Amino acid sequence: MPRPYFICSSVIILAFFLGGYMLEGMGIQYVSEGGTPLFKIHIYSYIILLTIGLFTLKEGVKEQLLHLDTLAKPWLFSVIMVSFVILYGLFRYGTSGMAYIIDTFLTPLLFLLLLSRLNTDECQRLLSLIAGLLLLNSIFAIIEFVSGTRIVSVEFSSFSYFRSSALLTHPLNNALITAGLTLLVFNKTRIPNIIYLSIILLAMFAFGGRAAIGILLLFSAIACIPYVFRFFTHGIEISKQRFAIMLCLFYFAIIAMGFVLIESGITERIMSKLHLDESASARFDVFYLLEQLSLIEWLFGASANLQSAIELYIGISVIENFIIAWIFSFGLICTIPLLLVLITMFGSLTRKVGGLAFMAVPVFFFVSITNNSLTTKTPALLFMITVLFVINQLKKNKQ
């Protein structure tokens, strides 16, 4: 069997480069209706499921859980909750839609069993790989916006302005993943932090996620407060040469950012839409859907007729709030277990990681409430859980 690091890095690379619309462009009906049900599950999920199955047959379940150490109990609870949702979904919808639960929720949890086998050096390399891929994705997004073309051939009729789709193939999904990961990985490459963050910010404008930009900037400013306070009260130990280089990089980064922002028109959508337009109002109108649910529908999910009439009530065909979308699709009987999974895993990991995790995780969830990314098949949870777990492993190995 290949080394765990090779499997883990392959999963991350495949999740980045084979987005949903990329697979569609390759002739695989991963996102669109119809096609073979087997193709509705991403290849990285199959790799994770197969590898964990082989390890379990070889070592048993108990040995697998030992690798997770103190995370074993919250992990096991989360897997049970997700399994319950899968069973309920199979009972109500059949196999339709279950690929979403597997790709978005189940395989990120199972992936932790593979990550727990990595040593310190492999954890560091995987973290650098994710940081590098996020930067590469952001560079592609900026190039797409400036050139007005996309790497993946896909058009979004719901967007009145051009938005970059980059490698992760949907602007809002890109915005969610980029906003969530930035505070955790911006200092994990050899690229100077100021340049890395400048590229990320420009990419966020290219994705066009206004809420994501605002939330990321707000929490980034909050995260900077202790460092700014320490700088003015105690100072920092740094050589004059390095300090001069940092100031020089900062100076040229500001000039470069200003040039791109002004000359490329990358901020046009943001500046021309600083009011409550249809896209923004849909995030408030979505609460109107809850008023249409009967008591039974609150518990077990909306009827097929009501689910097909979403656009009639809010003007768009998607629900841009994952909690309301879960209630609408699955009812409280599944929404509560899914929320418990998020609270349990992210709560446990955030407490262990500490530091900027207390800023990055709220950014991720506040942004996810403003779009529909967590209601579709997405590697967002895979990336977030992976980064948090790997940072925790590195922190634990240092002690």
CORCOR-V30261 format. One record per run of one state. SS is the DSSP state (hx for helix, st for strand, lp for the rest). FROM is the first residue (numbers start at 1). TO is the last residue. If there is no record, write none. Layout:
# CORCOR-V30261
SS_FROM_TO / SS_FROM_TO
This chain:
# CORCOR-V30261
lp_1_3 / hx_4_17 / lp_18_19 / hx_20_25 / lp_26_36 / hx_37_40 / lp_41_42 / hx_43_59 / lp_60_60 / hx_61_93 / lp_94_97 / hx_98_115 / lp_116_119 / hx_120_147 / lp_148_170 / hx_171_185 / lp_186_192 / hx_193_207 / lp_208_209 / hx_210_233 / lp_234_239 / hx_240_264 / lp_265_267 / hx_268_272 / lp_273_277 / hx_278_285 / lp_286_286 / hx_287_291 / lp_292_294 / hx_295_300 / lp_301_303 / hx_304_307 / lp_308_309 / hx_310_314 / lp_315_321 / hx_322_330 / lp_331_331 / hx_332_353 / lp_354_356 / hx_357_369 / lp_370_372 / hx_373_375 / lp_376_379 / hx_380_398 / lp_399_399
